Amino acid sequence: MPLLEAAPGLRAVAIYEEMRRRHPELPAGIRRTLERGIRSWRALYGPEREVIFRQVHEPGRQGLSDFTDMAELSVSIAGAVLDHRLYHFRLVWSGVEHAHVILGGESHVALAEGLQNALWAAGGTPLEHRSDSLSAAFRNLTAEAASDLTQRYDALCMHYGMTPTHNKRGVAHENGSVESAHGHLKAAVRASLNNHNSDNSSASSTPLLNQTVAVSASDLIGPGPS
C-alpha cells in the first residue's frame, strides 16, 4: 500500500480513483474489495487511535454538576449586562436536569447551593456525584486552601450519601452527559427570554431569569426516574 504509507489519511475513494487512472484495465468492481483491504491495513499498520470504552449507565447511579457561562445570551438588567453563569445538574441515566443562576464565578459555595437545590428538586440522591474538580475555584489557591476545598466537597457529598468523584484533568468526555446538554438548555433559555423581550436585551430581574431557567430545565426532563 505505497499510497497509504505515504499519506495514511487518504480516503479509499481517492486511492481507488488513482489506481484506475494508473491502471485503466482494472475493473470497476474492485472498489469494495479495495475498501475492505484498506480497513484491514489501517487496523494493523495505521496510526494509533484513542480508545474510549462506551459507558454503561445505570438508573440512580450517577449525577453530574457543571457550570456554564451565559455571556453569549447578552442578558442585561436596567441596561447593564448581567455577569452570570448557570449551575447545571443532570442525572445521567434519566436525563432529569436542574439549573439556576449563579451571580459571580465558580466556587464551592455555588456548587453546594446548586447541588443541594438540585437534589431537593429531584426528590432523591444518586449513588455517585461527579464534578469537573472545580478547576476555576482552585485557581490561585494555596495547596492548603485547595485541600480544604476538596475536603468540604467530599463532606457535602457524603452528607447526602453520595460517593464524590472528580473528572480527570484533560479528559473532557467524562462530564459529557451534562456538558453536551448545556447547548440545549441555553437554547431553551434564549427562547423563553425572547417571549419576555422581543430583542432579548433585558430582563426585569434576576428572579425572572431564575424562573426562566427552572422552566427551561423542567422542559428537558428525561423519560424516567434515576
FIKOLZA-1660 file (N, C-alpha, C; in steps of 0.1 Angstrom, whole numbers, plus 5000, padded with zeros to 4 digits):
% residues 226
   i   px   py   pz ch aa at
   1 5008 4988 5000  A  M  N
   1 5000 5000 5000  A  M CA
   1 5009 5013 5000  A  M  C
   2 5016 5015 4989  A  P  N
   2 5025 5027 4989  A  P CA
   2 5018 5040 4992  A  P  C
   3 5006 5041 4986  A  L  N
   3 4999 5054 4987  A  L CA
   3 4995 5056 5002  A  L  C
   4 4991 5046 5008  A  L  N
   4 4987 5047 5023  A  L CA
   4 4999 5050 5031  A  L  C
   5 5010 5043 5028  A  E  N
   5 5022 5045 5036  A  E CA
   5 5027 5060 5035  A  E  C
   6 5025 5065 5023  A  A  N
   6 5030 5079 5021  A  A CA
   6 5020 5089 5027  A  A  C
   7 5007 5086 5027  A  A  N
   7 4997 5095 5032  A  A CA
   7 4986 5087 5038  A  A  C
   8 4987 5083 5051  A  P  N
   8 4977 5075 5058  A  P CA
   8 4963 5080 5058  A  P  C
   9 4962 5093 5057  A  G  N
   9 4948 5099 5058  A  G CA
   9 4940 5099 5045  A  G  C
  10 4946 5093 5034  A  L  N
  10 4939 5093 5021  A  L CA
  10 4926 5085 5022  A  L  C
  11 4916 5091 5016  A  R  N
  11 4903 5084 5015  A  R CA
  11 4904 5072 5005  A  R  C
  12 4896 5062 5008  A  A  N
  12 4896 5050 5000  A  A CA
  12 4892 5053 4985  A  A  C
  13 4882 5062 4984  A  V  N
  13 4878 5065 4970  A  V CA
  13 4889 5073 4962  A  V  C
  14 4897 5080 4969  A  A  N
  14 4908 5087 4962  A  A CA
  14 4918 5077 4958  A  A  C
  15 4921 5067 4966  A  I  N
  15 4931 5057 4962  A  I CA
  15 4925 5049 4950  A  I  C
  16 4912 5046 4951  A  Y  N
  16 4906 5038 4940  A  Y CA
  16 4907 5046 4927  A  Y  C
  17 4904 5059 4927  A  E  N
  17 4904 5067 4915  A  E CA
  17 4918 5068 4910  A  E  C
  18 4928 5069 4918  A  E  N
  18 4942 5070 4914  A  E CA
  18 4947 5057 4908  A  E  C
  19 4942 5045 4913  A  M  N
  19 4946 5032 4908  A  M CA
  19 4940 5030 4894  A  M  C
  20 4927 5035 4892  A  R  N
  20 4921 5034 4879  A  R CA
  20 4927 5043 4869  A  R  C
  21 4932 5054 4874  A  R  N
  21 4939 5063 4865  A  R CA
  21 4952 5057 4860  A  R  C
  22 4960 5051 4869  A  R  N
  22 4972 5045 4866  A  R CA
  22 4971 5031 4858  A  R  C
  23 4960 5024 4861  A  H  N
  23 4957 5011 4855  A  H CA
  23 4943 5010 4850  A  H  C
  24 4940 5016 4839  A  P  N
  24 4927 5016 4833  A  P CA
  24 4921 5003 4831  A  P  C
  25 4929 4993 4830  A  E  N
  25 4924 4979 4828  A  E CA
  25 4917 4973 4840  A  E  C
  26 4919 4979 4852  A  L  N
  26 4913 4974 4864  A  L CA
  26 4898 4975 4863  A  L  C
  27 4890 4965 4867  A  P  N
  27 4875 4965 4867  A  P CA
  27 4870 4975 4878  A  P  C
  28 4859 4981 4875  A  A  N
  28 4852 4990 4884  A  A CA
  28 4848 4983 4897  A  A  C
  29 4846 4970 4896  A  G  N
  29 4841 4962 4908  A  G CA
  29 4851 4960 4919  A  G  C
  30 4863 4965 4917  A  I  N
  30 4873 4962 4928  A  I CA
  30 4872 4972 4939  A  I  C
  31 4863 4982 4938  A  R  N
  31 4863 4992 4948  A  R CA
  31 4860 4987 4962  A  R  C
  32 4850 4978 4963  A  R  N
  32 4846 4972 4976  A  R CA
  32 4857 4964 4982  A  R  C
  33 4863 4956 4973  A  T  N
  33 4875 4948 4978  A  T CA
  33 4886 4957 4983  A  T  C
  34 4889 4968 4976  A  L  N
  34 4899 4977 4980  A  L CA
  34 4896 4984 4993  A  L  C
  35 4883 4988 4995  A  E  N
  35 4879 4994 5008  A  E CA
  35 4881 4984 5020  A  E  C
  36 4878 4972 5018  A  R  N
  36 4880 4962 5028  A  R CA
  36 4895 4960 5031  A  R  C
  37 4903 4960 5021  A  G  N
  37 4917 4959 5023  A  G CA
  37 4923 4971 5030  A  G  C
  38 4918 4983 5027  A  I  N
  38 4923 4995 5033  A  I CA
  38 4920 4995 5048  A  I  C
  39 4907 4990 5051  A  R  N
  39 4903 4990 5065  A  R CA
  39 4912 4980 5073  A  R  C
  40 4915 4969 5067  A  S  N
  40 4924 4959 5073  A  S CA
  40 4938 4965 5075  A  S  C
  41 4943 4971 5065  A  W  N
  41 4956 4977 5066  A  W CA
  41 4957 4988 5077  A  W  C
  42 4947 4996 5078  A  R  N
  42 4947 5007 5088  A  R CA
  42 4946 5001 5102  A  R  C
  43 4938 4990 5103  A  A  N
  43 4937 4984 5117  A  A CA
  43 4950 4978 5121  A  A  C
  44 4958 4973 5112  A  L  N
  44 4971 4966 5115  A  L CA
  44 4983 4976 5115  A  L  C
  45 4983 4985 5106  A  Y  N
  45 4995 4994 5104  A  Y CA
  45 4992 5009 5105  A  Y  C
  46 4980 5013 5106  A  G  N
  46 4977 5027 5105  A  G CA
  46 4980 5034 5118  A  G  C
  47 4978 5047 5119  A  P  N
  47 4982 5055 5131  A  P CA
  47 4973 5050 5143  A  P  C
  48 4979 5051 5155  A  E  N
  48 4971 5047 5167  A  E CA
  48 4960 5057 5169  A  E  C
  49 4949 5051 5174  A  R  N
  49 4937 5060 5177  A  R CA
  49 4934 5058 5192  A  R  C
  50 4929 5069 5198  A  E  N
  50 4925 5068 5212  A  E CA
  50 4913 5058 5214  A  E  C
  51 4914 5050 5224  A  V  N
  51 4904 5040 5226  A  V CA
  51 4895 5045 5238  A  V  C
  52 4882 5046 5235  A  I  N
  52 4873 5051 5246  A  I CA
  52 4862 5039 5247  A  I  C
  53 4862 5034 5260  A  F  N
  53 4852 5024 5262  A  F CA
  53 4838 5030 5265  A  F  C
  54 4828 5025 5258  A  R  N
  54 4815 5031 5260  A  R CA
  54 4810 5028 5274  A  R  C
  55 4805 5039 5280  A  Q  N
  55 4800 5038 5293  A  Q CA
  55 4786 5032 5294  A  Q  C
  56 4783 5024 5304  A  V  N
  56 4770 5018 5306  A  V CA
  56 4764 5025 5318  A  V  C
  57 4753 5032 5316  A  H  N
  57 4747 5040 5327  A  H CA
  57 4736 5032 5333  A  H  C
  58 4736 5032 5347  A  E  N
  58 4726 5025 5354  A  E CA
  58 4717 5035 5361  A  E  C
  59 4704 5032 5363  A  P  N
  59 4694 5041 5370  A  P CA
  59 4699 5044 5384  A  P  C
  60 4699 5057 5387  A  G  N
  60 4702 5061 5401  A  G CA
  60 4716 5061 5405  A  G  C
  61 4725 5058 5395  A  R  N
  61 4739 5056 5399  A  R CA
  61 4747 5070 5399  A  R  C
  62 4745 5078 5389  A  Q  N
  62 4755 5090 5388  A  Q CA
  62 4747 5103 5385  A  Q  C
  63 4751 5113 5392  A  G  N
  63 4747 5127 5389  A  G CA
  63 4759 5135 5386  A  G  C
  64 4758 5145 5377  A  L  N
  64 4769 5153 5373  A  L CA
  64 4766 5168 5375  A  L  C
  65 4776 5176 5379  A  S  N
  65 4775 5190 5381  A  S CA
  65 4785 5197 5372  A  S  C
  66 4781 5209 5367  A  D  N
  66 4790 5217 5359  A  D CA
  66 4784 5231 5359  A  D  C
  67 4793 5241 5355  A  F  N
  67 4789 5255 5354  A  F CA
  67 4791 5258 5339  A  F  C
  68 4782 5267 5334  A  T  N
  68 4783 5272 5320  A  T CA
  68 4781 5287 5320  A  T  C
  69 4790 5293 5312  A  D  N
  69 4789 5308 5311  A  D CA
  69 4777 5312 5302  A  D  C
  70 4770 5323 5306  A  M  N
  70 4759 5327 5298  A  M CA
  70 4761 5340 5291  A  M  C
  71 4773 5344 5289  A  A  N
  71 4776 5357 5283  A  A CA
  71 4771 5358 5269  A  A  C
  72 4770 5347 5262  A  E  N
  72 4766 5347 5248  A  E CA
  72 4751 5351 5246  A  E  C
  73 4743 5351 5257  A  L  N
  73 4729 5354 5256  A  L CA
  73 4727 5369 5258  A  L  C
  74 4737 5377 5262  A  S  N
  74 4737 5391 5263  A  S CA
  74 4725 5396 5272  A  S  C
  75 4723 5389 5283  A  V  N
  75 4712 5394 5292  A  V CA
  75 4716 5406 5299  A  V  C
  76 4707 5416 5300  A  S  N
  76 4710 5428 5308  A  S CA
  76 4698 5432 5317  A  S  C
  77 4701 5439 5327  A  I  N
  77 4691 5444 5337  A  I CA
  77 4693 5459 5338  A  I  C
  78 4682 5466 5336  A  A  N
  78 4683 5481 5336  A  A CA
  78 4694 5486 5328  A  A  C
  79 4697 5480 5317  A  G  N
  79 4707 5484 5307  A  G CA
  79 4721 5480 5310  A  G  C
  80 4723 5473 5321  A  A  N
  80 4736 5468 5325  A  A CA
  80 4737 5453 5322  A  A  C
  81 4748 5449 5316  A  V  N
  81 4750 5435 5312  A  V CA
  81 4751 5426 5325  A  V  C
  82 4743 5416 5326  A  L  N
  82 4743 5407 5338  A  L CA
  82 4754 5397 5337  A  L  C
  83 4764 5398 5345  A  D  N
  83 4776 5388 5345  A  D CA
  83 4771 5376 5354  A  D  C
  84 4768 5366 5347  A  H  N
  84 4763 5354 5354  A  H CA
  84 4766 5341 5346  A  H  C
  85 4764 5330 5353  A  R  N
  85 4765 5317 5347  A  R CA
  85 4755 5308 5353  A  R  C
  86 4753 5296 5348  A  L  N
  86 4744 5287 5353  A  L CA
  86 4751 5275 5360  A  L  C
  87 4746 5271 5372  A  Y  N
  87 4749 5258 5377  A  Y CA
  87 4740 5248 5371  A  Y  C
  88 4745 5237 5366  A  H  N
  88 4737 5228 5358  A  H CA
  88 4740 5214 5364  A  H  C
  89 4729 5207 5368  A  F  N
  89 4730 5193 5373  A  F CA
  89 4722 5184 5364  A  F  C
  90 4727 5172 5363  A  R  N
  90 4720 5162 5354  A  R CA
  90 4722 5148 5359  A  R  C
  91 4710 5141 5360  A  L  N
  91 4711 5127 5363  A  L CA
  91 4714 5119 5350  A  L  C
  92 4724 5111 5350  A  V  N
  92 4729 5106 5337  A  V CA
  92 4719 5097 5331  A  V  C
  93 4713 5088 5338  A  W  N
  93 4705 5077 5332  A  W CA
  93 4692 5083 5327  A  W  C
  94 4685 5091 5335  A  S  N
  94 4672 5096 5332  A  S CA
  94 4672 5109 5324  A  S  C
  95 4683 5116 5325  A  G  N
  95 4683 5129 5319  A  G CA
  95 4676 5140 5326  A  G  C
  96 4671 5138 5339  A  V  N
  96 4665 5148 5347  A  V CA
  96 4675 5159 5350  A  V  C
  97 4671 5171 5348  A  E  N
  97 4680 5183 5350  A  E CA
  97 4675 5193 5360  A  E  C
  98 4685 5200 5365  A  H  N
  98 4682 5212 5373  A  H CA
  98 4692 5223 5370  A  H  C
  99 4688 5235 5370  A  A  N
  99 4697 5246 5368  A  A CA
  99 4692 5259 5375  A  A  C
 100 4702 5267 5379  A  H  N
 100 4698 5280 5384  A  H CA
 100 4709 5290 5382  A  H  C
 101 4706 5302 5383  A  V  N
 101 4715 5313 5380  A  V CA
 101 4725 5315 5391  A  V  C
 102 4738 5317 5388  A  I  N
 102 4749 5320 5397  A  I CA
 102 4754 5333 5393  A  I  C
 103 4754 5343 5403  A  L  N
 103 4760 5356 5401  A  L CA
 103 4774 5355 5407  A  L  C
 104 4784 5356 5398  A  G  N
 104 4798 5355 5402  A  G CA
 104 4804 5343 5396  A  G  C
 105 4815 5339 5401  A  G  N
 105 4823 5328 5395  A  G CA
 105 4820 5314 5401  A  G  C
 106 4827 5304 5396  A  E  N
 106 4826 5291 5402  A  E CA
 106 4832 5291 5416  A  E  C
 107 4825 5284 5425  A  S  N
 107 4830 5283 5439  A  S CA
 107 4824 5271 5446  A  S  C
 108 4830 5268 5457  A  H  N
 108 4824 5257 5465  A  H CA
 108 4810 5261 5470  A  H  C
 109 4808 5274 5474  A  V  N
 109 4795 5278 5478  A  V CA
 109 4785 5277 5467  A  V  C
 110 4788 5281 5455  A  A  N
 110 4779 5280 5444  A  A CA
 110 4776 5265 5441  A  A  C
 111 4786 5257 5441  A  L  N
 111 4783 5242 5439  A  L CA
 111 4775 5236 5450  A  L  C
 112 4777 5240 5462  A  A  N
 112 4770 5234 5473  A  A CA
 112 4755 5239 5473  A  A  C
 113 4753 5251 5470  A  E  N
 113 4739 5256 5469  A  E CA
 113 4732 5250 5457  A  E  C
 114 4739 5249 5446  A  G  N
 114 4732 5244 5434  A  G CA
 114 4730 5229 5436  A  G  C
 115 4739 5221 5441  A  L  N
 115 4737 5207 5443  A  L CA
 115 4726 5204 5452  A  L  C
 116 4726 5211 5464  A  Q  N
 116 4715 5208 5473  A  Q CA
 116 4701 5211 5468  A  Q  C
 117 4700 5222 5460  A  N  N
 117 4687 5226 5454  A  N CA
 117 4683 5215 5444  A  N  C
 118 4693 5210 5436  A  A  N
 118 4691 5200 5426  A  A CA
 118 4686 5187 5432  A  A  C
 119 4692 5183 5443  A  L  N
 119 4688 5171 5450  A  L CA
 119 4674 5172 5456  A  L  C
 120 4671 5183 5461  A  W  N
 120 4657 5185 5467  A  W CA
 120 4647 5185 5456  A  W  C
 121 4651 5191 5444  A  A  N
 121 4641 5192 5433  A  A CA
 121 4639 5178 5427  A  A  C
 122 4650 5170 5427  A  A  N
 122 4649 5156 5422  A  A CA
 122 4642 5146 5431  A  A  C
 123 4642 5150 5444  A  G  N
 123 4635 5141 5454  A  G CA
 123 4643 5129 5458  A  G  C
 124 4656 5130 5456  A  G  N
 124 4665 5119 5460  A  G CA
 124 4679 5121 5456  A  G  C
 125 4688 5112 5458  A  T  N
 125 4702 5114 5455  A  T CA
 125 4707 5102 5447  A  T  C
 126 4716 5104 5438  A  P  N
 126 4723 5093 5431  A  P CA
 126 4734 5087 5440  A  P  C
 127 4739 5075 5436  A  L  N
 127 4749 5069 5444  A  L CA
 127 4762 5076 5443  A  L  C
 128 4765 5083 5432  A  E  N
 128 4778 5090 5429  A  E CA
 128 4775 5103 5423  A  E  C
 129 4783 5113 5428  A  H  N
 129 4783 5126 5422  A  H CA
 129 4796 5130 5416  A  H  C
 130 4796 5135 5404  A  R  N
 130 4809 5138 5397  A  R CA
 130 4809 5153 5394  A  R  C
 131 4820 5160 5396  A  S  N
 131 4822 5174 5392  A  S CA
 131 4834 5175 5383  A  S  C
 132 4837 5187 5378  A  D  N
 132 4848 5190 5370  A  D CA
 132 4860 5194 5378  A  D  C
 133 4861 5189 5391  A  S  N
 133 4871 5192 5400  A  S CA
 133 4872 5207 5404  A  S  C
 134 4861 5215 5401  A  L  N
 134 4861 5229 5404  A  L CA
 134 4874 5236 5400  A  L  C
 135 4878 5233 5388  A  S  N
 135 4891 5238 5383  A  S CA
 135 4892 5254 5385  A  S  C
 136 4881 5261 5381  A  A  N
 136 4881 5275 5382  A  A CA
 136 4882 5280 5397  A  A  C
 137 4876 5273 5406  A  A  N
 137 4876 5277 5420  A  A CA
 137 4890 5274 5426  A  A  C
 138 4898 5265 5421  A  F  N
 138 4911 5262 5426  A  F CA
 138 4922 5271 5422  A  F  C
 139 4919 5280 5412  A  R  N
 139 4929 5289 5407  A  R CA
 139 4934 5298 5418  A  R  C
 140 4947 5301 5419  A  N  N
 140 4953 5310 5428  A  N CA
 140 4951 5306 5443  A  N  C
 141 4948 5293 5446  A  L  N
 141 4947 5289 5459  A  L CA
 141 4960 5282 5464  A  L  C
 142 4963 5284 5476  A  T  N
 142 4975 5276 5482  A  T CA
 142 4971 5262 5483  A  T  C
 143 4981 5253 5484  A  A  N
 143 4978 5239 5485  A  A CA
 143 4970 5235 5497  A  A  C
 144 4971 5243 5508  A  E  N
 144 4963 5240 5520  A  E CA
 144 4949 5244 5517  A  E  C
 145 4946 5256 5511  A  A  N
 145 4933 5260 5508  A  A CA
 145 4926 5251 5498  A  A  C
 146 4933 5246 5488  A  A  N
 146 4928 5237 5478  A  A CA
 146 4924 5224 5485  A  A  C
 147 4932 5219 5494  A  S  N
 147 4929 5207 5501  A  S CA
 147 4917 5208 5510  A  S  C
 148 4915 5220 5516  A  D  N
 148 4903 5223 5524  A  D CA
 148 4891 5223 5515  A  D  C
 149 4892 5228 5503  A  L  N
 149 4880 5229 5494  A  L CA
 149 4876 5215 5490  A  L  C
 150 4886 5206 5487  A  T  N
 150 4883 5193 5484  A  T CA
 150 4876 5185 5495  A  T  C
 151 4881 5187 5507  A  Q  N
 151 4875 5181 5519  A  Q CA
 151 4861 5185 5521  A  Q  C
 152 4858 5198 5519  A  R  N
 152 4844 5203 5520  A  R CA
 152 4835 5197 5510  A  R  C
 153 4840 5196 5497  A  Y  N
 153 4832 5190 5487  A  Y CA
 153 4829 5175 5490  A  Y  C
 154 4840 5168 5495  A  D  N
 154 4838 5154 5498  A  D CA
 154 4828 5152 5510  A  D  C
 155 4829 5161 5520  A  A  N
 155 4820 5161 5531  A  A CA
 155 4805 5163 5527  A  A  C
 156 4803 5173 5518  A  L  N
 156 4790 5176 5513  A  L CA
 156 4784 5164 5506  A  L  C
 157 4791 5157 5497  A  C  N
 157 4786 5145 5490  A  C CA
 157 4783 5134 5500  A  C  C
 158 4792 5132 5510  A  M  N
 158 4790 5121 5520  A  M CA
 158 4778 5124 5529  A  M  C
 159 4775 5137 5531  A  H  N
 159 4763 5141 5539  A  H CA
 159 4750 5136 5532  A  H  C
 160 4751 5136 5519  A  Y  N
 160 4739 5132 5512  A  Y CA
 160 4740 5117 5507  A  Y  C
 161 4750 5110 5512  A  G  N
 161 4751 5096 5509  A  G CA
 161 4756 5093 5495  A  G  C
 162 4764 5102 5489  A  M  N
 162 4769 5101 5476  A  M CA
 162 4784 5099 5476  A  M  C
 163 4789 5091 5467  A  T  N
 163 4804 5090 5466  A  T CA
 163 4809 5101 5458  A  T  C
 164 4818 5109 5463  A  P  N
 164 4823 5121 5455  A  P CA
 164 4834 5116 5445  A  P  C
 165 4833 5120 5432  A  T  N
 165 4843 5117 5422  A  T CA
 165 4846 5130 5415  A  T  C
 166 4857 5130 5408  A  H  N
 166 4862 5141 5400  A  H CA
 166 4866 5137 5386  A  H  C
 167 4864 5146 5377  A  N  N
 167 4869 5143 5363  A  N CA
 167 4884 5143 5363  A  N  C
 168 4890 5135 5355  A  K  N
 168 4905 5136 5353  A  K CA
 168 4907 5148 5344  A  K  C
 169 4917 5156 5348  A  R  N
 169 4920 5168 5340  A  R CA
 169 4924 5165 5326  A  R  C
 170 4918 5172 5316  A  G  N
 170 4921 5170 5302  A  G CA
 170 4913 5159 5296  A  G  C
 171 4904 5152 5303  A  V  N
 171 4896 5142 5298  A  V CA
 171 4882 5147 5297  A  V  C
 172 4879 5154 5286  A  A  N
 172 4866 5162 5285  A  A CA
 172 4854 5153 5285  A  A  C
 173 4855 5141 5279  A  H  N
 173 4842 5133 5277  A  H CA
 173 4837 5128 5291  A  H  C
 174 4845 5128 5302  A  E  N
 174 4840 5123 5314  A  E CA
 174 4828 5130 5320  A  E  C
 175 4826 5143 5316  A  N  N
 175 4815 5151 5321  A  N CA
 175 4805 5154 5309  A  N  C
 176 4807 5146 5298  A  G  N
 176 4800 5149 5286  A  G CA
 176 4785 5149 5287  A  G  C
 177 4779 5140 5296  A  S  N
 177 4765 5139 5298  A  S CA
 177 4758 5152 5302  A  S  C
 178 4765 5161 5310  A  V  N
 178 4760 5174 5313  A  V CA
 178 4765 5185 5304  A  V  C
 179 4778 5184 5300  A  E  N
 179 4783 5194 5291  A  E CA
 179 4776 5195 5278  A  E  C
 180 4772 5183 5272  A  S  N
 180 4765 5183 5260  A  S CA
 180 4751 5188 5261  A  S  C
 181 4746 5189 5273  A  A  N
 181 4732 5194 5275  A  A CA
 181 4732 5209 5277  A  A  C
 182 4744 5215 5279  A  H  N
 182 4744 5230 5280  A  H CA
 182 4738 5237 5269  A  H  C
 183 4741 5233 5257  A  G  N
 183 4736 5240 5245  A  G CA
 183 4721 5239 5244  A  G  C
 184 4715 5228 5247  A  H  N
 184 4700 5226 5247  A  H CA
 184 4694 5235 5257  A  H  C
 185 4700 5236 5269  A  L  N
 185 4695 5244 5280  A  L CA
 185 4696 5259 5276  A  L  C
 186 4707 5263 5270  A  K  N
 186 4709 5277 5266  A  K CA
 186 4698 5281 5256  A  K  C
 187 4696 5272 5246  A  A  N
 187 4686 5275 5236  A  A CA
 187 4672 5276 5241  A  A  C
 188 4669 5268 5251  A  A  N
 188 4656 5269 5257  A  A CA
 188 4655 5282 5265  A  A  C
 189 4665 5286 5272  A  V  N
 189 4665 5299 5280  A  V CA
 189 4664 5310 5270  A  V  C
 190 4672 5310 5259  A  R  N
 190 4671 5321 5249  A  R CA
 190 4657 5322 5244  A  R  C
 191 4650 5311 5241  A  A  N
 191 4637 5312 5235  A  A CA
 191 4627 5317 5246  A  A  C
 192 4629 5313 5258  A  S  N
 192 4620 5318 5269  A  S CA
 192 4622 5333 5271  A  S  C
 193 4634 5337 5271  A  L  N
 193 4636 5352 5273  A  L CA
 193 4631 5360 5262  A  L  C
 194 4631 5354 5250  A  N  N
 194 4626 5361 5238  A  N CA
 194 4611 5364 5240  A  N  C
 195 4604 5355 5247  A  N  N
 195 4590 5356 5249  A  N CA
 195 4587 5368 5258  A  N  C
 196 4597 5372 5267  A  H  N
 196 4595 5383 5276  A  H CA
 196 4600 5396 5270  A  H  C
 197 4610 5395 5261  A  N  N
 197 4615 5407 5255  A  N CA
 197 4619 5404 5240  A  N  C
 198 4613 5410 5231  A  S  N
 198 4614 5406 5217  A  S CA
 198 4629 5408 5212  A  S  C
 199 4637 5417 5218  A  D  N
 199 4650 5418 5213  A  D CA
 199 4661 5412 5222  A  D  C
 200 4656 5405 5233  A  N  N
 200 4664 5398 5242  A  N CA
 200 4675 5406 5248  A  N  C
 201 4672 5419 5250  A  S  N
 201 4683 5428 5255  A  S CA
 201 4682 5431 5270  A  S  C
 202 4671 5427 5276  A  S  N
 202 4669 5430 5291  A  S CA
 202 4660 5420 5297  A  S  C
 203 4662 5419 5310  A  A  N
 203 4653 5411 5318  A  A CA
 203 4650 5420 5330  A  A  C
 204 4638 5419 5336  A  S  N
 204 4634 5428 5346  A  S CA
 204 4641 5425 5359  A  S  C
 205 4645 5413 5362  A  S  N
 205 4651 5410 5374  A  S CA
 205 4658 5396 5374  A  S  C
 206 4667 5393 5383  A  T  N
 206 4672 5380 5384  A  T CA
 206 4662 5369 5387  A  T  C
 207 4652 5372 5396  A  P  N
 207 4642 5362 5398  A  P CA
 207 4635 5357 5385  A  P  C
 208 4633 5367 5375  A  L  N
 208 4627 5363 5363  A  L CA
 208 4636 5353 5355  A  L  C
 209 4649 5356 5356  A  L  N
 209 4659 5347 5349  A  L CA
 209 4659 5334 5356  A  L  C
 210 4659 5334 5369  A  N  N
 210 4659 5321 5376  A  N CA
 210 4647 5313 5373  A  N  C
 211 4635 5320 5372  A  Q  N
 211 4623 5313 5368  A  Q CA
 211 4624 5307 5354  A  Q  C
 212 4629 5315 5345  A  T  N
 212 4631 5310 5331  A  T CA
 212 4640 5298 5331  A  T  C
 213 4651 5298 5338  A  V  N
 213 4660 5286 5338  A  V CA
 213 4653 5274 5344  A  V  C
 214 4645 5276 5355  A  A  N
 214 4638 5265 5361  A  A CA
 214 4628 5259 5351  A  A  C
 215 4620 5267 5344  A  V  N
 215 4610 5262 5335  A  V CA
 215 4617 5255 5323  A  V  C
 216 4628 5261 5318  A  S  N
 216 4635 5255 5307  A  S CA
 216 4641 5242 5311  A  S  C
 217 4647 5240 5323  A  A  N
 217 4652 5228 5327  A  A CA
 217 4641 5217 5329  A  A  C
 218 4630 5221 5334  A  S  N
 218 4619 5212 5335  A  S CA
 218 4614 5206 5322  A  S  C
 219 4615 5215 5311  A  D  N
 219 4611 5210 5298  A  D CA
 219 4620 5199 5293  A  D  C
 220 4632 5198 5299  A  L  N
 220 4642 5189 5293  A  L CA
 220 4643 5176 5301  A  L  C
 221 4633 5174 5311  A  I  N
 221 4633 5162 5319  A  I CA
 221 4632 5150 5311  A  I  C
 222 4640 5139 5314  A  G  N
 222 4640 5127 5306  A  G CA
 222 4629 5118 5308  A  G  C
 223 4631 5105 5304  A  P  N
 223 4620 5095 5303  A  P CA
 223 4616 5089 5316  A  P  C
 224 4624 5089 5326  A  G  N
 224 4620 5082 5338  A  G CA
 224 4629 5086 5350  A  G  C
 225 4626 5081 5362  A  P  N
 225 4634 5084 5374  A  P CA
 225 4648 5078 5373  A  P  C
 226 4658 5085 5380  A  S  N
 226 4671 5079 5380  A  S CA
 226 4675 5076 5394  A  S  C
% end
